[in-house]
């Protein structure tokens, strides 16, 4: 069974496939570089918008479980998104252990 993507996501996936399918190596590399530059400049906007929308869903009375289910993520990840916690910002088990250890 294939999951139906929202139209905007489907267009994005199609655009990525079009970039990857460029036959000329130089043209493909250049096009992907331009796309990645645009992506880098705009990815914070997407993260911030997602965070705002998750907060709004919570304010509408949705549970974390409902929000996670809507997004296709675990409910704890939905909570992290609402707090603005990115994957790279999540502490590792080692960091947590070191923070809990008494200093000498």
Backbone torsions as a table, in degrees:
resi	resn	phi	psi	omega
1	UNK	NA	129.1	179.9
2	UNK	-97.5	131.2	179.1
3	UNK	-74.2	134.0	178.0
4	UNK	-82.7	122.9	-179.7
5	UNK	-90.4	149.1	171.3
6	UNK	-56.9	149.7	-175.7
7	UNK	-53.3	-42.8	-178.1
8	UNK	-64.5	-38.9	178.9
9	UNK	-69.1	-41.3	179.1
10	UNK	-61.0	-41.5	177.8
11	UNK	-64.7	-37.9	178.1
12	UNK	-63.8	-46.5	179.1
13	UNK	-60.9	-42.9	178.1
14	UNK	-61.5	-39.8	180.0
15	UNK	-64.7	-40.9	177.8
16	UNK	-63.1	-45.0	178.9
17	UNK	-61.0	-38.5	178.5
18	UNK	-64.1	-40.2	177.4
19	UNK	-62.8	-47.7	-177.6
20	UNK	-63.6	-30.1	-175.7
21	UNK	-85.8	-0.5	176.3
22	UNK	-61.9	123.3	-173.8
23	UNK	-73.6	-39.7	-178.6
24	UNK	-71.7	122.0	-175.7
25	UNK	-58.6	-45.8	-178.2
26	UNK	-65.7	-44.8	179.9
27	UNK	-63.1	-41.3	179.2
28	UNK	-63.4	-47.8	-179.1
29	UNK	-61.2	-42.4	-179.8
30	UNK	-65.5	-44.7	-179.0
31	UNK	-63.1	-42.7	179.5
32	UNK	-66.6	-39.1	177.6
33	UNK	-60.1	-42.9	178.6
34	UNK	-64.9	-41.3	179.1
35	UNK	-64.4	-41.6	179.7
36	UNK	-67.2	-35.2	176.6
37	UNK	-62.9	-46.3	177.9
38	UNK	-62.2	-43.0	-179.2
39	UNK	-60.4	-46.4	-179.2
40	UNK	-59.7	-36.0	179.8
41	UNK	-75.0	-23.5	-173.4
42	UNK	-111.7	-10.0	-179.2
43	UNK	-62.2	-34.7	176.1
44	UNK	-61.6	-36.2	178.9
45	UNK	-61.9	-41.6	178.9
46	UNK	-66.2	-43.7	178.9
47	UNK	-61.9	-44.3	-179.4
48	UNK	-64.9	-41.3	178.9
49	UNK	-64.2	-43.0	178.3
50	UNK	-61.3	-44.6	179.4
51	UNK	-60.1	-47.2	179.4
52	UNK	-58.9	-42.8	-178.1
53	UNK	-68.3	-37.0	177.4
54	UNK	-65.2	-43.1	177.2
55	UNK	-60.1	-43.2	179.4
56	UNK	-64.0	-39.3	177.3
57	UNK	-62.1	-40.5	178.4
58	UNK	-64.1	-42.5	178.4
59	UNK	-64.9	-24.2	177.3
60	UNK	-79.6	-2.2	176.3
61	UNK	99.0	4.9	178.4
62	UNK	-72.0	145.3	176.5
63	UNK	-80.1	163.8	176.3
64	UNK	-61.3	-37.7	178.9
65	UNK	-62.4	-44.7	179.1
66	UNK	-62.4	-42.6	-180.0
67	UNK	-65.4	-45.2	177.9
68	UNK	-59.5	-43.3	179.1
69	UNK	-62.6	-41.8	178.6
70	UNK	-60.7	-37.9	-175.9
71	UNK	-89.1	-13.1	-177.4
72	UNK	77.5	29.0	178.3
73	UNK	-128.7	166.0	176.6
74	UNK	-66.9	148.7	-177.6
75	UNK	-59.5	-31.0	178.4
76	UNK	-69.2	-31.4	176.6
77	UNK	-69.1	-37.2	176.1
78	UNK	-60.2	-41.0	177.3
79	UNK	-62.9	-43.5	-179.9
80	UNK	-62.7	-40.8	179.1
81	UNK	-62.0	-42.7	179.3
82	UNK	-61.3	-33.1	179.6
83	UNK	-85.0	-5.9	-179.2
84	UNK	81.3	20.2	-179.9
85	UNK	-84.6	117.8	177.9
86	UNK	-90.8	160.5	179.5
87	UNK	-52.4	-43.3	-178.3
88	UNK	-70.9	-20.6	-177.6
89	UNK	-89.5	-11.1	-179.4
90	UNK	-70.1	132.2	-179.1
91	UNK	-68.7	144.7	175.7
92	UNK	-78.3	165.1	176.8
93	UNK	-59.3	-37.3	179.3
94	UNK	-63.8	-43.8	179.2
95	UNK	-61.4	-42.6	179.8
96	UNK	-63.9	-44.8	-179.8
97	UNK	-62.2	-42.8	180.0
98	UNK	-65.7	-37.8	179.5
99	UNK	-67.3	-29.0	-178.3
100	UNK	-88.8	-15.0	-179.2
101	UNK	-78.5	138.9	176.3
102	UNK	-68.2	140.0	178.5
103	UNK	-80.7	151.4	-178.2
104	UNK	-90.1	NA	NA
